[in-house]
Amino acid sequence: MANFNERLNGLDLSQITHRLKIATGMTEADCLQAEVLYRQFLVLKSKYPDTPITPPQLADEVWHEHITDTLAYHNDCENLFGAFLHHIPDEDNQETWQKAVYLYQLEFGVDVSNLQAAYCR
């Protein structure tokens, strides 16, 4: 069986980002950044499965669009995680956002602190 990164690299998000671009009017560059942040978020959820993490808003936009195709999302979750990855808005708060900021920096060297957090008030 392929490792997580190989399975993630095989995940085709092109239709999802296409739908996102149409639905939101995001630029191609913004959609690309959103997809990268979402893929990084999925890596974090794989490495830290019991840690609530609030994704950056751009990543969350892709996640929401991914979820709308319920069958594909279910299959993708099974392929990536072996289980369904639930989206729990109640977990989105300042503490889980700070955890995300820390983990994006630690794992990818990416500073997301200047991005808007999903649902973070």
C-alpha atoms as an extended CHARMM CRD file, in Angstrom:
* protein
*
       121  EXT
         1         1  MET       CA              0.0000000000        0.0000000000        0.0000000000  PROA      1               0.0000000000
         2         2  ALA       CA              1.2290000000        3.4860000000       -0.8490000000  PROA      2               0.0000000000
         3         3  ASN       CA              2.2370000000        5.7700000000        1.9950000000  PROA      3               0.0000000000
         4         4  PHE       CA              0.1650000000        8.8020000000        2.9080000000  PROA      4               0.0000000000
         5         5  ASN       CA              2.1760000000       11.2770000000        0.8020000000  PROA      5               0.0000000000
         6         6  GLU       CA              1.8930000000        9.0710000000       -2.2720000000  PROA      6               0.0000000000
         7         7  ARG       CA             -1.8600000000        8.7310000000       -1.7480000000  PROA      7               0.0000000000
         8         8  LEU       CA             -2.1670000000       12.4880000000       -1.2180000000  PROA      8               0.0000000000
         9         9  ASN       CA             -0.1320000000       13.2170000000       -4.3520000000  PROA      9               0.0000000000
        10        10  GLY       CA             -2.5700000000       10.9890000000       -6.2590000000  PROA      10              0.0000000000
        11        11  LEU       CA             -5.5730000000       12.9560000000       -5.0060000000  PROA      11              0.0000000000
        12        12  ASP       CA             -7.0660000000       14.8540000000       -7.9410000000  PROA      12              0.0000000000
        13        13  LEU       CA             -8.5090000000       18.1370000000       -6.7040000000  PROA      13              0.0000000000
        14        14  SER       CA             -8.7520000000       19.7640000000      -10.1400000000  PROA      14              0.0000000000
        15        15  GLN       CA            -12.5620000000       19.5530000000      -10.3430000000  PROA      15              0.0000000000
        16        16  ILE       CA            -12.8560000000       20.8420000000       -6.8030000000  PROA      16              0.0000000000
        17        17  THR       CA            -10.6560000000       23.8730000000       -7.4410000000  PROA      17              0.0000000000
        18        18  HSD       CA            -12.4630000000       24.4550000000      -10.7550000000  PROA      18              0.0000000000
        19        19  ARG       CA            -15.8330000000       24.5210000000       -8.9630000000  PROA      19              0.0000000000
        20        20  LEU       CA            -14.3480000000       26.7510000000       -6.2680000000  PROA      20              0.0000000000
        21        21  LYS       CA            -13.0880000000       29.2300000000       -8.8610000000  PROA      21              0.0000000000
        22        22  ILE       CA            -16.5220000000       29.4070000000      -10.4820000000  PROA      22              0.0000000000
        23        23  ALA       CA            -18.4110000000       29.6400000000       -7.1820000000  PROA      23              0.0000000000
        24        24  THR       CA            -16.2020000000       32.2690000000       -5.5690000000  PROA      24              0.0000000000
        25        25  GLY       CA            -14.5490000000       34.1310000000       -8.4270000000  PROA      25              0.0000000000
        26        26  MET       CA            -11.1520000000       33.3640000000       -6.9310000000  PROA      26              0.0000000000
        27        27  THR       CA             -8.1770000000       33.8380000000       -9.2090000000  PROA      27              0.0000000000
        28        28  GLU       CA             -6.2040000000       30.8750000000      -10.5180000000  PROA      28              0.0000000000
        29        29  ALA       CA             -3.3430000000       31.8610000000       -8.1720000000  PROA      29              0.0000000000
        30        30  ASP       CA             -5.6630000000       31.9780000000       -5.1590000000  PROA      30              0.0000000000
        31        31  CYS       CA             -7.1040000000       28.5620000000       -6.0660000000  PROA      31              0.0000000000
        32        32  LEU       CA             -3.6000000000       27.1350000000       -6.3420000000  PROA      32              0.0000000000
        33        33  GLN       CA             -2.6400000000       28.5750000000       -2.9490000000  PROA      33              0.0000000000
        34        34  ALA       CA             -5.8890000000       27.2560000000       -1.4690000000  PROA      34              0.0000000000
        35        35  GLU       CA             -5.1980000000       23.7630000000       -2.8120000000  PROA      35              0.0000000000
        36        36  VAL       CA             -1.6370000000       23.7680000000       -1.4370000000  PROA      36              0.0000000000
        37        37  LEU       CA             -2.8620000000       24.8860000000        1.9920000000  PROA      37              0.0000000000
        38        38  TYR       CA             -5.6010000000       22.2370000000        1.9360000000  PROA      38              0.0000000000
        39        39  ARG       CA             -3.1390000000       19.4910000000        1.0480000000  PROA      39              0.0000000000
        40        40  GLN       CA             -0.8920000000       20.6870000000        3.8750000000  PROA      40              0.0000000000
        41        41  PHE       CA             -3.8950000000       20.6620000000        6.2030000000  PROA      41              0.0000000000
        42        42  LEU       CA             -4.5920000000       17.0460000000        5.2310000000  PROA      42              0.0000000000
        43        43  VAL       CA             -0.9820000000       16.1670000000        6.0490000000  PROA      43              0.0000000000
        44        44  LEU       CA             -1.3790000000       17.8040000000        9.4570000000  PROA      44              0.0000000000
        45        45  LYS       CA             -4.6070000000       15.8800000000       10.1070000000  PROA      45              0.0000000000
        46        46  SER       CA             -2.7640000000       12.6810000000        9.1930000000  PROA      46              0.0000000000
        47        47  LYS       CA              0.2140000000       13.3960000000       11.4280000000  PROA      47              0.0000000000
        48        48  TYR       CA             -1.8370000000       14.8110000000       14.3220000000  PROA      48              0.0000000000
        49        49  PRO       CA             -5.1710000000       12.9420000000       14.0920000000  PROA      49              0.0000000000
        50        50  ASP       CA             -6.2870000000       13.7370000000       17.6380000000  PROA      50              0.0000000000
        51        51  THR       CA             -5.3570000000       17.4280000000       17.4940000000  PROA      51              0.0000000000
        52        52  PRO       CA             -8.1310000000       19.8980000000       16.6030000000  PROA      52              0.0000000000
        53        53  ILE       CA             -6.6870000000       22.2210000000       13.9450000000  PROA      53              0.0000000000
        54        54  THR       CA             -8.4300000000       25.2030000000       12.3890000000  PROA      54              0.0000000000
        55        55  PRO       CA             -7.3680000000       25.4910000000        8.7510000000  PROA      55              0.0000000000
        56        56  PRO       CA             -6.6850000000       28.7910000000        7.0240000000  PROA      56              0.0000000000
        57        57  GLN       CA             -9.8340000000       30.1250000000        5.3450000000  PROA      57              0.0000000000
        58        58  LEU       CA             -8.4800000000       29.3410000000        1.8690000000  PROA      58              0.0000000000
        59        59  ALA       CA             -7.9180000000       25.6920000000        2.8160000000  PROA      59              0.0000000000
        60        60  ASP       CA            -11.3580000000       25.5610000000        4.3990000000  PROA      60              0.0000000000
        61        61  GLU       CA            -12.9210000000       26.8060000000        1.1510000000  PROA      61              0.0000000000
        62        62  VAL       CA            -11.4090000000       23.8050000000       -0.6640000000  PROA      62              0.0000000000
        63        63  TRP       CA            -12.4770000000       21.4830000000        2.1480000000  PROA      63              0.0000000000
        64        64  HSD       CA            -16.0820000000       22.7060000000        1.9280000000  PROA      64              0.0000000000
        65        65  GLU       CA            -16.1100000000       22.2630000000       -1.8360000000  PROA      65              0.0000000000
        66        66  HSD       CA            -14.5530000000       18.8010000000       -1.4690000000  PROA      66              0.0000000000
        67        67  ILE       CA            -17.2620000000       17.7700000000        1.0000000000  PROA      67              0.0000000000
        68        68  THR       CA            -20.0640000000       18.7590000000       -1.4050000000  PROA      68              0.0000000000
        69        69  ASP       CA            -19.2370000000       15.7470000000       -3.5810000000  PROA      69              0.0000000000
        70        70  THR       CA            -20.0660000000       13.3910000000       -0.7390000000  PROA      70              0.0000000000
        71        71  LEU       CA            -19.2210000000       10.1380000000       -2.4930000000  PROA      71              0.0000000000
        72        72  ALA       CA            -15.8360000000       11.3510000000       -3.7410000000  PROA      72              0.0000000000
        73        73  TYR       CA            -15.0720000000       12.9340000000       -0.3610000000  PROA      73              0.0000000000
        74        74  HSD       CA            -15.9610000000        9.7150000000        1.4520000000  PROA      74              0.0000000000
        75        75  ASN       CA            -13.7780000000        7.6660000000       -0.9000000000  PROA      75              0.0000000000
        76        76  ASP       CA            -10.9070000000       10.1530000000       -0.6600000000  PROA      76              0.0000000000
        77        77  CYS       CA            -11.0580000000       10.0910000000        3.1530000000  PROA      77              0.0000000000
        78        78  GLU       CA            -11.0740000000        6.2940000000        3.1740000000  PROA      78              0.0000000000
        79        79  ASN       CA             -8.1020000000        6.2490000000        0.8090000000  PROA      79              0.0000000000
        80        80  LEU       CA             -6.1340000000        8.8610000000        2.7630000000  PROA      80              0.0000000000
        81        81  PHE       CA             -7.0560000000        8.1690000000        6.3730000000  PROA      81              0.0000000000
        82        82  GLY       CA             -8.8830000000        4.8580000000        6.4130000000  PROA      82              0.0000000000
        83        83  ALA       CA            -11.8360000000        6.7240000000        7.9380000000  PROA      83              0.0000000000
        84        84  PHE       CA            -14.0830000000        9.7170000000        7.3240000000  PROA      84              0.0000000000
        85        85  LEU       CA            -12.5160000000       13.0880000000        8.1820000000  PROA      85              0.0000000000
        86        86  HSD       CA            -15.2790000000       15.0310000000        9.8620000000  PROA      86              0.0000000000
        87        87  HSD       CA            -15.5310000000       18.8090000000        9.6680000000  PROA      87              0.0000000000
        88        88  ILE       CA            -16.4650000000       20.0150000000       13.1380000000  PROA      88              0.0000000000
        89        89  PRO       CA            -16.9800000000       23.8180000000       13.1580000000  PROA      89              0.0000000000
        90        90  ASP       CA            -17.1960000000       23.9100000000       16.9640000000  PROA      90              0.0000000000
        91        91  GLU       CA            -13.4920000000       23.0350000000       17.0490000000  PROA      91              0.0000000000
        92        92  ASP       CA            -12.6160000000       26.2300000000       15.1830000000  PROA      92              0.0000000000
        93        93  ASN       CA            -11.4350000000       28.7730000000       17.7120000000  PROA      93              0.0000000000
        94        94  GLN       CA             -8.4190000000       30.8970000000       18.5480000000  PROA      94              0.0000000000
        95        95  GLU       CA             -6.6230000000       28.0430000000       20.3110000000  PROA      95              0.0000000000
        96        96  THR       CA             -6.9950000000       25.6230000000       17.3980000000  PROA      96              0.0000000000
        97        97  TRP       CA             -5.9610000000       28.4080000000       14.9870000000  PROA      97              0.0000000000
        98        98  GLN       CA             -2.7740000000       29.0560000000       16.9750000000  PROA      98              0.0000000000
        99        99  LYS       CA             -2.0970000000       25.3060000000       16.8400000000  PROA      99              0.0000000000
       100       100  ALA       CA             -2.4680000000       25.4620000000       13.0460000000  PROA      100             0.0000000000
       101       101  VAL       CA             -0.1370000000       28.4550000000       12.7830000000  PROA      101             0.0000000000
       102       102  TYR       CA              2.4540000000       26.5750000000       14.8370000000  PROA      102             0.0000000000
       103       103  LEU       CA              2.1070000000       23.2990000000       12.9020000000  PROA      103             0.0000000000
       104       104  TYR       CA              2.1730000000       24.8900000000        9.4300000000  PROA      104             0.0000000000
       105       105  GLN       CA              5.4200000000       26.6110000000       10.4460000000  PROA      105             0.0000000000
       106       106  LEU       CA              6.8810000000       23.4800000000       12.0580000000  PROA      106             0.0000000000
       107       107  GLU       CA              6.0000000000       21.0360000000        9.2860000000  PROA      107             0.0000000000
       108       108  PHE       CA              6.1880000000       23.1780000000        6.1410000000  PROA      108             0.0000000000
       109       109  GLY       CA              8.0490000000       26.3690000000        7.0800000000  PROA      109             0.0000000000
       110       110  VAL       CA              4.9100000000       28.2800000000        6.0690000000  PROA      110             0.0000000000
       111       111  ASP       CA              3.6980000000       31.3120000000        8.0120000000  PROA      111             0.0000000000
       112       112  VAL       CA             -0.0970000000       31.3090000000        7.8740000000  PROA      112             0.0000000000
       113       113  SER       CA             -0.4840000000       33.7980000000       10.7300000000  PROA      113             0.0000000000
       114       114  ASN       CA             -1.2190000000       36.5600000000        8.2230000000  PROA      114             0.0000000000
       115       115  LEU       CA             -4.0500000000       34.5360000000        6.6710000000  PROA      115             0.0000000000
       116       116  GLN       CA             -7.5980000000       34.5200000000        7.9060000000  PROA      116             0.0000000000
       117       117  ALA       CA             -8.5340000000       31.5260000000       10.0240000000  PROA      117             0.0000000000
       118       118  ALA       CA            -11.6360000000       29.5710000000        9.1410000000  PROA      118             0.0000000000
       119       119  TYR       CA            -14.4520000000       30.5240000000       11.5430000000  PROA      119             0.0000000000
       120       120  CYS       CA            -11.9470000000       32.0020000000       13.9700000000  PROA      120             0.0000000000
       121       121  ARG       CA            -13.4630000000       34.9410000000       15.7940000000  PROA      121             0.0000000000
